[in-house]
Amino acid sequence: MTDAATVPLSERVLRGDPRAVARAISLIEDESPQGAEVVRRVFARTGRAYLVGVTGSPGAGKSTLVDRLIAELRRSGKTVGVVAVDPTSPFTGGAILGDRVRMQSHVADAGVFIRSMATRGNLGGLARSTSDAALVLDAAGKDVVLIETVGVGQDEVDIVRTADISIVTLVPGAGDEVQALKAGIMEIADIFVVNKADREGADRTVASVEALLSLDSYPDGRWRPPIVKTEANTGKGVPELVAAIERFRAHTAASMGQRRRARAEFRVQELLAHRFVQHVHDQVLEAGEFQALLDRIASRETDPYTAVDDLILRSVAGPGVAAPSGPAGATLDHIGIAVADLGAALSFYRDALGLEVEAPEEVASQRVRAHFIPVGDSADRRTGAAGPNLELLEATAEDSPIAKYVAKRGPGLHHLTLRVGDIRASLARLKAKGVRLIDEEPREGAHGSLVAFVHPASAHGVLVELKQATGVPVERRPTERTDS
Ligand code: CO
């Protein structure tokens, strides 16, 4: 049996397993609860990597520069993770292509892990997933994590500010652009790079950045962003850039805690807003209610303030008002039936009852095959999960828990699974009430779900499984990607 079936994903990430790192980042991109779970579990062991944000206008040769940076860092014995972000390109756009090209030169190097991220619509989500992806690379033991993004707008600022140092890349002839930079990037630039410095106009670009810097004052102790000239194509200036990064790191060592605290504030505020909105959509609003609310506002039947106050009130009003899948409630997800003879079971459930049996799912860690039979009359629109289901469980090995169950008690009802909104909250409640749990911590289930079992001793002879479904509705769930 491989690690994948027996060792938790977070543990494999901490061991630096590149497949686990790729998987964890995919889950984070999908906003799966499993991705959040990985971050929860590894977070205490992060904070060791140095996060370097690199941004700049498209065409600044940033990809080549990052490639050179990787090589230079590797020469000094450091391991490197790269998160390449391209907010402006669609999913199949430039980031992935660039990543592929660059990967070529580092593909055989186990000390380098490169991953591209693209937007799935919302940029707040991208800043969040970028920062979580950097955490995963940190947890996996990378010494330096490069966060590369294209552009100089607010979104890029948000992404780059999740780093310990921000490098802004310019090219000769970007004088107008330097003026435009004043607003956003100037505040976050710790180092300016003028790339393609062999080109005409390089000195003018350096001068316009200088002019900009001279508008500010740099008393003793305040870092004045240096301007480093590089030629990424030849690698000229790259050792100087690495030296400048090291100087900044030493300069800010004492204030590192402060910088990371500011980053924590930004992340918590952003996540709080995101999670609250998500909570309102998932747990407070009925299906179609949001659209109806917008209609009522458009026709002046109500106003946005009243509507939002009402939603806030309902979201904090507690379990009585919460939807059935809220932390305090549960909906039936499926009933598991241990089967001794699959053919006979199918001839009853499928042929005689006329139910539709889905293609079986292999659960390797349990040595079982699960055949789901939807028996609900509607899909749950809030979560996108259909249900409830019957689950015919067929042992695939003699030592499978299902084989043992059948041998001991005969075929029949095995477990029932309740879907909850927040599995950790449910487990905490159960624990507080003295309920005996088989799993005190949720573990990874199928389709990015989190699951935990309650002991039959506390559930009146029934094996009860709790399940928190993925945040991504089934029909929109992206297929597994293999780009890293
Ligand atoms: Co089950």
Residues whose N, C-alpha, C, O or C-beta is under 5 A from the ligand:
A	BS01	CO	G336 E391 T417
